[in-house]
Every structure is written in C-alpha cells, then in structure tokens.
Amino acid sequence: MPAATTPHSAPPLLALRGVGKTFPNGTVALSGFDLDVRAGEFVSLVGPSGCGKSTALRIIAGLSEPSEGTVEWPSQGTAMTTPSDGTSRIGFVFQEPTLMPWSSVAKNVALPLTLKGRSGDKAAAPVAAALERVGLTKFADAFPRELSGGMRMRVSIARALVLEPQLLLMDEPFAALDEITRFKLNNDLLQLWQASGTTVVFVTHSVFESVYLSSRILIMTPRPGRIFTELAIDTPYPRDQYFRTSAEYGAFCRRASEALAQAMAGGDP
Amino acid sequence: MTPRDFSRERRERVLRIALPIVVLLLMLALWEVIVRIENIPPYVLPGPSLIIRTLIDDWSLLWRSLLVTLTTTVEGFLLAAAGGVGLAVLFNQSRVLEYSLYPYAVILQVTPIVAIAPLLLIYLPQPLAVLACAWIVAFFPVLANTTLGLHSVDRNLAELFTLYGASRRQILWHLKLPSALPYILGGLRIAGGLSLIGAVVAEIAAGSAGAGSGLAYRIAESGYRLNIPRMFAALLLLSVAGIVIFYTLSLVNYLALRRWHESVLEREA
C-alpha cells in the first residue's frame, strides 16, 4: 500500500494513522487512511463523490470520531482543546457559506470570538482585520441575504480566519460558485494563505482546481476511501492566470487525472 | 420600470384597498334598505345605522367591557407566549421532560375549550377562569411552533458551533432561538387571535351567572334582554379588536424579520 507520507525532518502538524470510519448503516467511508500534514503547506484531497474526503475532513476537525486509528498533533500533544491564548487550532469552511441569516456580516465573522467570550470592543479589531483581508470592509453591516454567493463565501472564509487558526479545513468551498467567481476566489485564497502562513487542507473533486491551488495533491480511492497516491505540485507561488494557461499546468492536470482514473479503476499507482 | 408600469402597479394597489371598501358599503346599504323597506323590527334585525347609533350611545359601557376583555386577552396572550416558548425551550433541553409532559399539552389542546370552560368556572374565581381559558387555547400553537423552530437549526451551523466549543447556553441563545424566531412569531400571530377567542368563550360560558363585564358577557346579557342592536355593536367591537391584534402582531413579525427572513422580504421586481 502506498504511504502518503514522505520523510521530513520536522514533525508534521497533523498525523492520521490507519484511520477508518464505518457508519452505523454499515457503509465503510474510510479504511487505512494515513495522512501527514506539514505546517504551512496547501494540501488537497481529490477524489470522486462519496470517497470519504469530507469524512476525513470532519474527523480531522473532531466533528466525527474515527472508528479506528488515531489523529495526532505531534508538535503539541493530542488534546483537541483550544490553546488558552484565545487562538484556535482549526478553522472550517463548509461547502455552503453556512452563515447566520439573522446576523450582520460583522457579527457572523465575530461568531468564533463571541463563542470564546470575546465580544464587543474586544472582537472589533480582529473582525475588522478579517473583513479587510477578504475585501468586505464596506459590507460589515450588510446581511448575508443581501450578498452574492461569492461574497457570502468570503464571509465564511473571514470567519474561519478570525481566530488565526493553524489549520484551515475547506470542504469543496467553491463547488457551488460560477467559474469566474471561483477563479477569483482561488487567487484570493492563495494570497490569504501566503499572507497568513496557515496550513490548508482542501477537499475538492476538481483536478484543475487542486493543481492550481496546492503544493501537494492526494488522490483518494472510492469506497473505502484511502490515499491512493500523492503528487507534488512544485511550481513556486505566487501563481496567477499565466500558470493556469501554462503547459506545465496542463501536464500536472494530465498526471493528476490519470492517477484519479487509476484510483477509480482500482489499479496500482 | 417604465412610468406606464408604475401607474399600473399603483392602480392595482388602489383597487386592492378600494374594492373591499366598496363591497362593504354596498352590503351595508343593501342591509339598511331591506330593514327599512320590510320594516323589520330592531329586536329581529337592526340596520347598520342603528348599530352605529347604539355603539355611540352605549359607548361608555361598551368601552369598559372592551377594556375588560382586552386585558384578559393580552394577559392570556403574554402568559401563553412566555409559557409556550419557555416550555418548548425546556422540552428542547430535557428529553425526559418532553416525553413526560408533551402528551398532556396535546390533550389540553384537543379538548374543546367550550367544554373545559364551565369546569374551570367551578374551581376558579371567574376572572382567573377566563384568563385560564385564554391561556389554554393560545399557548399550544406557541409551544408547537417553537418546538418545530428549535429543531429546524441548520445542521452545518450546529456543527460550526460544536467546532468552536459552544456551550449549551450559547447554542440555545445564539443559534437555536434565532433560528426559531420566525416560527415563534408565527405561533404568536395565531395565539393572539386564539387568546381573544378563549376569553370570549369563557365569558360566554360564565354567562349571566358571572360577575364579569367583558364584551362577550355584554353580548350574552344583551341577548337575554333582546337588546339586539347592542349585541351587534359589541360584536363589531370584538371584530375590530381581533383585527387590531392580528395586524399588530403581523407588524411585529415584519419588523423583527424584515432584514433576513424569506417570508417578509420584498419580492424583487
């Protein structure tokens, strides 16, 4: 079985070992899932629908318990609790913007702070900074309903970033957006990632999106899901529209597509 | 929008208000004419003009009765609102409590209030019995709607709250209650009308034996005295009270939800 881990001097930020997930109805979503996430990288999980990508992400976030195997944070012990300095380890962006329709943009972004007991003046500065980073400063008082789909997704990203998480988990965040908006948000996301120095685990079913964004792509097999092979995208950042139309990009996409086809056919990498 | 569309829309709006008024005036005129031509005695059917005159002549008596009924209605409504929302929240927090008490709330609801009222009048002093009737009929829609609302929380939002380690109180306050607000307001709108009905039913049941002086009591009393014009005048006041209650609650609903909920957002042209 191919291991998704590569030798590396520093301990990984996050390590999943032999993780399996069987749902009560008997569906085996994940089996023997190994994953190392290194600090600062942008790693994508790519696979067909129903291959357990989202399940893996939910297990990392602690929203779902693995049936077997372990989830460890080697650099800081295994406890999932939030560090006491008020920063949070994980930010999560769902496929839908998942905003509170009854609250303004600013209050939505402030939610993680509010839940940690920091509201009002204490939350104002980080919320303003997060809104600035996604370019929505002018819309702080707007309601989600009044924004476009792309803007709502930006609010969702701002909220995930407001606690300056070490790890940003994104579950097909741009799947429901039109292509123009998606390309724009892809670029914005790369900028945010580079500026903040956070680590991103990005789930997508789009080979093209994953190649454009990632420093490393992990191709998953369908049911039960596990890592089939990995592909390093070593093109340096910042990447832009030129990369998207380059021969290099095309070659990466071809390799990734071939690997995905093999994974789905159940062959060897 | 062209000026022509605009004027058409305006004409439509005027018609929507003017047409029912024209119909009302025509009906009243017809009623008056028939009563006069056929020479129907007022103790059989009084004409609209006589009803209005009675309303003016008996104003001080009817006004006092209206205040009595309205006080009961508002008190019953407020208790129903507090009781319905409070009980729904308790049920939501404790399954044991929900399982033990919910069936009895249903029994209270399905038993016709007209049948309960005489019993209440035996055991409770009359003002309290009337209040209890108003409460019993009004509280169930609040309870049922709030329960539905508290269960209608967006699943992803709930997970987000879990991810950020929200306490039960925070989930209730920042997530469940705001999600339930449109449902609660819908329940309150029904409860407003029902508490008036409950108060009226109890006053009627108390009948001439009662010491009350509410509007429904006036109707019953006037019936015994064959003072039919006053019956109609009291009925008219009850209708107006019902309409005012309904539209007040609709306005509250609109003001509370206008920025975010689909039900009250203006349709885009």
Interface residues (C-beta under 8 A of the other chain):
Chain A: A61 G62 L63 T81 T82 S88 I90 F92 F94 E96 T98 M100 P101 W102 S103 L111 P112 T114 L115 K116 F143 P144 R145
Chain B: D154 N156 L157 E159 L160 F161 T162 L163 Y164 G165 A166 Q170 H174 L175 P178 S179 L181 R259 W260 H261 L265
